[in-house]
């Protein structure tokens, strides 16, 4: 499966169905008695086991069984590219031990956490994380947002984007060991040149705000050249990246990314949720969205990646783009950017 699309032979289809049926939070069946009390901890910057899967599991449990205790804690921890700051890891470990004391050992006096608790991803690596931010539910943590719209028509092609940028944010540690790239780093910056074949949307300058949750993109698309009429014939993807662009406009830091698997010749409105993060956009910094046809450099270098590669040529025409950056602010969001209004 790591070799990428198309998944059109019998073995590939069986593997894909195995992954969906038994390795996805959305498809796993819950026992007739409901889930056990659940403590979920995950990393915003873990590109192998992404935070969106943990969030889906938490929401599934709490939506269907609100009477069962469940906790979700998220920080810059886990596999590459995570920084695994000692203070964050210790705080989560302490909460997990208190949870086990209460729900496994039966110690009702144990200070077990409740609801949702998050710490931010911060740069440079020696900067302490912001937080923790707490809420009693995922909805209350992320219910507000900054909204952006664009009517521009832009075209994405299968191989758009620079390989040096892809390598800079690639989580595969083997690339650095081979001398092809450099070891993973959640704070590594890339230059901001506009790449051909990439759709780009730059938001107004921030006055300072904290994004928490899953950035979401809705857009109208028309795809040409990706796969056939069956979903299993698809070999196209639309990758999304959210960047924090420095005030001078020269460098950018990856905040989060995500991917949408295209069906053959797909057209219509799609919704793409990124993997998520908690990130502070400092005053003068600008959020930037990129949509492109690949999220790795393996097509050029022939190396592995934790994201499956594209193996065919296609284009995606994109328009009517709507972006939501989730926040939990209670004051007017107009004050955050000066140009973007809150939508009720």
N, C-alpha and C positions, 0 to 999 in steps of 0.2 A: 504494500500500500504506500510505502514511503517513496516509491518511484513515481507516484503521481498518476493522474488520469491518462487514459480512460480506464474505468473499472468495468470492462465489458466482457471478460471471460468468466467462466463458472466459478473459479477459485476466488477471484477478486470480489465478485458479487457476494459470495458466501462470507468472506472476511468482512466486507462492509456491513452486511446484515448482522454478523456477530458483534461488531463494535457497537452498532446502534442498539441492539437488543439487550446487551449485557454490560456495556461499559459507558452508558449514558445515564445521567441522573433523571432525565425526562422519561426514559422508557422502562426503567426498573420498576417492577411491581412491588407494592407494599403489602405486607402480610395482612390477613383478615383482621387481626387485632390492632392494626395500626403500627406505626414506627415506634421504636424505643426512644426514650429521651436521647437527643442527639447533640453533640458538640462538634461543630464544623469549623476548622481553621484552614485557611488557604492563603496563597500569595498573590498579590496584585501583579507582580512581575514574574511569576512562574509561567514560562511559556510552554511548559510540557503539560502540566495539569492546571489549566487556566481557571481564573477566579469565577468566570461565568458559570462553570459547571457547579461549583460550590453554591453560588447564589441560586441557581435553578433548584438544587436539591433542598436548600433551606426554604425557598418559597413553596415548593411542592409540599413539603411536610407541614409548614405552618398554615398554608391555605386549606389543605384537606383535613388536617388534624390540629386545629388551634389549641386543643386541650393538652397536647403532648409537649413538654418542655423542649425547646430547641434554641441553640445559640449559634450565631455566625460571627467569626472574627477574621478580619482581613488586614494584612500588612505587607510590607515589602520583604517577603520571606519565600523560601522554597527553592526550586531548581533555578538554573540559569534563566533569566538574567538577574535574579534576585540578589540584593545586597546582604540580607540576613543580619540586620543590625541586632547586637546582643540584647539591647534593652527591650526591643519589640518581641524577640523570641522568648525572653524570660517572662514578660508580662503574659503572653499567651500560654506559656507552659504553666504558670501559676494558676491561671483561670481553668486550664484543663484539669489540673490536679484537684482543685476545689470541686469541679464538676464530678469527677470520679469519686471523690469522698462522699458527695451527697447522693449520687444516683447509683453507685455500685456498692459502696461500703454502707450506705444507709445513714450517714451522719447528717441529720437535718440542720445542724448548726453550721455546716460548712458554707462559706460565702460564695456559693456558685453563682456565676454571672447569668444574666438574662438578656434576651433581645440581640441586638447587633452592636458590635464594637469594631471600629476601624482606626488604623493609623495611616498616615500619608506616606507616599513614596517621595523622598526628598533628595536633592542634589546640592552640593557635592556629597560624596559617600560618607564624609565625617559629620554631616549636618544631622542633628537629631530629627526624628520624625515628628510631625505635628499630630496632636491627639493625645489620648484616644477620643474619638467622637462616638457618642452612644445614642441609641434609639431603641424603642421597644419593638420595631418592625422594620423590614426593608423598605416598605412604602414610606414610612415616616422619615427614614434616613434620606431618601432620594426623591421626595415628592415634587420638588420644585425644579426649575431648570432655566437655562439660557437657551433661547431659540434663535436659529439663523436660517434664512431662506435664500436660495439662489435660483433664478430662472435661466441662467446661462446654459447653453448646450455645449457639452464637452464630450470628447471621444477618448475612450481608454482602449489601448491595444494590449495583446497578450504579453508582450515582452517589454513594455514601457518601464521606466525607472532605472536608476543607475545601480550597478552591481556593488560599487563601493559603499553606497548607503545601505544596501541590503546586508552586506557583510558586517557593517558597523553595528547593526542592531540584531544580527543573527544570534540566537541563543545557543547554537551548537558549539560546545567547547572544542570539539575535534578540529574545527576550522583553524583556530589559533594554534593548536599543536602541530598542524600540518604546515604552518607558515603561510597559509593562504589568507587568513584573516587575522583577527586578534581576539584574545579571550573575551567572553561576554561581559558586558558592563552596562548596568541600568542607567548610568549617567553619561554615557558616551554621546557626544554631539556629532551632528552631520551638518554639512553646508546646505544652504537653502535654494540652490539653483533650481529653476523650473525644468522639470524633465519632460521630454516628449512622450506622448502616449499616456500621460497621467492627468487625471482631473484634480484640480486644486481649488480649495475654498478657504480663504483667509478671513478670519473674523476680525472685528475691530479690536483695538488695544484694550487690555484689561485695566481696570482700576484696582484690581486685587480681589480674587475670589477663589474659593476651594470647590473643586469639582469632586463629587463622590458618587460612584456608581458606573453604569454602563452607558457610554455615549451611543446615541442611536441615530441612524441615518435612514430616511425614507426618500426614495427617488423613483422616477419613471425611467425605465431602461428599455433599449432595443438591442438585442444581441444578434450578431451575425458570425457564423462560422464555428460555433462551439457545439459539437456533438450532434446527435440526431433527435428523434422524437421521444425516446425513452429517457427517464432520469438516469438510468444506468449508462446511457451513452454519453452523458455530459463529460466534457474534459476542460471546462472553463471555470474560472473563479474570479470574483471581484474582491480584492483585498483592500482594507481600509486602514489608514494610519492617522492617529491624532498626535500632532506635534505641539510643543511649546516653543515659539519663535522668540529669540532674544530681542530686546528693544532696538538693537542696531540692524536687525534683519539679516544678519550674516550666518547665524548658527541656530540650530534647533535641536531640542531634546525630545526623544520619543516618550509619549505619555502612555499610550496603549494602542492596540491594533486588533483587527478581527478579519474574518473572511466569510464570504457568502458563496456557496456553491451554485453555479449557474446550471440550469437545465438547457437542453438543446434549443437554440434559437429562441430563448426566453424573451418575452416582452411583457410590459406592465409595470405595476408599482411593487417595489420590494422594500423590506425592512431589514436592515443590517445592524445588529448590535455588536459593539466591540467587546473585548474581554473585560474591560473595566479598570478603574484605578481610583485612588484618592490622591489628588494632586492640586497644589496651590499655584495658580497662575498669578505671578507677581505683577505689580503695577508696571505698565508699559509693555508687558509681554502680550503676544498675540496667539490664540489658538489657531491651528491650521489643520484642515482635513485633506488627506490625499486618498484618491481611489485609483487603483492600478490593477493590472492583470496578473501580477505575481508578487510574492512576498519573500522571495529567496533569490540567491545568486547561483543556484545549482545548474541552471540552464547554460550558463557561461563557463563555470569552473568544473562542472561534473562532480560536485561534492554533495554530501548529504545535508539535509536540513530537517528541522522538526516540523516544517510545514510542507505538505506535498507540493510538487512542482506542477507547472503547466507544461503540457507536451504538445500543444497544437496552437495554431494561429486563430485568433478571433478578435472582434472589436465589440465594444459596448458603447452605445450612444446614451448619454445620461443628461437628464434635465429635471426641472421641478424638484430640486434637492431641498430637503428639510433636515436640519440638524438639531438635536437636543443634547446639551451638556448638563447632566443632572447636578443639582446642588440641594442644600437644605436651608437656604437662606430664607428668613422671614421678612426681611426688609425688601423694598422695591429693587428689582434686579436692574432697573434702569440706572441705578447708582453704580452698579458694578462695572459696566462698560461705557455708560454714557450714550450708547447708540442702540442697544438691544433692549426691547421691552419684554416684560413678563407677559406670557399668554395664559389666561385663566382657563 
